[in-house]
Amino acid sequence: MPIERQQFRDAMARLPAAVNIITTGGPAGRGGFTASAVCSVTDSPATLLVCMNRTVSSAELFRANGTLCVNTLCGSQEELSGIFAGATGVDGEARFAFGTWSPIITGAPALEGCLVAFDARITDMIEKGTHVVIFAEVEAVKIGGADPALLYFARNYCRVAA
């Protein structure tokens, strides 16, 4: 028998995760969202997995552009997390007025000063429950500063230094 939804959510809240802003850019326009469900799949070819809620306002932009950039946030960038999570009422292109953004290779916006930016092309998108699992092959990596990392744990932000 499956566990209760809330029990699963409470258990997952105990799993610390990096806070990332996932962006896309291309002919369909720019968009982005905040995510903690990001991980490495393989290093040959370098591939990431990103989980995106189906209700993300920019979901169709990711499909249309076929690009994404995983921007892993520093502790000093916590405000951006809320903006891209939709917690502030700022939506769409207006989100990019916060922070400094520039493309690396694919056209997806990379955040200046983040811990690391993974610029990638989407290779597959699989729907599972409330989310879309995106697989993307990394074409470029930009290593940023040494500020403490921004993590999400027990439904709160935390900062961790290396």
Buried (B, 14 or more C-beta within 10 A) or exposed (E): EEEEEEEEEEEEBEEEBBBBBBBBBBEBBBBBBBBBBBEEEEEEEBBBBBBBEEEBEBBEBBBBBBBBBBBBBBBBBEEBBBBBBBEEEBEEEEBBEBBEBEBBBBBBBBBBBBBBBBBBBBEEBEEEEEBBBBBBBBBBBBEBEEBBBBBBBEEEBBEEEE
